[in-house]
Amino acid sequence: MKDKTPWYIYPQDRPKRQPSGDDPLALLVGFLLMSIFVFVALDHAVYQVWTFALRWWEALRP
């Protein structure tokens, strides 16, 4: 007589294959998001330095 135990009570004999390494799409999306973040941060820093330099230059002129 066959065992009537449902299949989901016991784990499978062979575990499912886990993907090895990193997902290329996830790496690409992460790289693009980090690039946008760095670009915005640099743009803000350059704007602050440029504004400071212009105000300093105007203060030096008579």
C-alpha positions in Angstrom: 0.0 0.0 0.0 1.2 3.5 -0.8 2.0 6.1 1.7 -0.9 8.5 1.9 1.2 11.3 3.5 0.8 14.6 1.5 3.8 15.6 -0.5 4.1 19.1 1.1 4.8 17.8 4.6 8.3 16.5 3.7 11.0 18.5 1.9 11.9 17.5 -1.6 14.7 15.0 -2.1 16.7 17.4 -4.2 16.8 21.1 -3.3 15.9 23.5 -6.0 18.9 25.0 -7.9 19.8 28.4 -6.5 21.1 30.9 -9.0 24.8 31.5 -8.5 26.3 34.9 -8.6 24.6 38.3 -8.9 21.7 39.1 -11.1 22.9 41.2 -14.0 19.7 43.2 -14.2 19.9 44.0 -10.5 23.5 45.1 -10.9 22.6 47.4 -13.8 19.7 49.0 -12.0 21.8 49.5 -8.9 24.6 51.0 -10.9 22.2 53.4 -12.7 20.6 54.5 -9.4 24.0 55.1 -7.8 25.1 57.1 -10.9 22.0 59.3 -10.7 22.6 59.8 -6.9 26.3 60.7 -7.5 25.5 63.0 -10.4 22.9 65.0 -8.4 25.2 65.2 -5.4 28.1 66.5 -7.6 25.8 68.9 -9.4 24.6 70.4 -6.1 28.2 70.7 -4.8 29.4 72.4 -8.0 26.4 74.8 -7.8 27.2 75.7 -4.2 30.9 76.3 -5.0 30.0 78.4 -8.0 27.6 80.5 -6.1 30.1 81.1 -3.3 32.8 82.1 -5.8 30.5 84.5 -7.5 29.4 86.2 -4.3 33.0 86.4 -3.1 34.1 87.9 -6.5 31.3 90.5 -6.3 32.3 91.4 -2.7 35.9 92.0 -3.9 34.9 94.3 -6.7 34.5 98.0 -5.7 
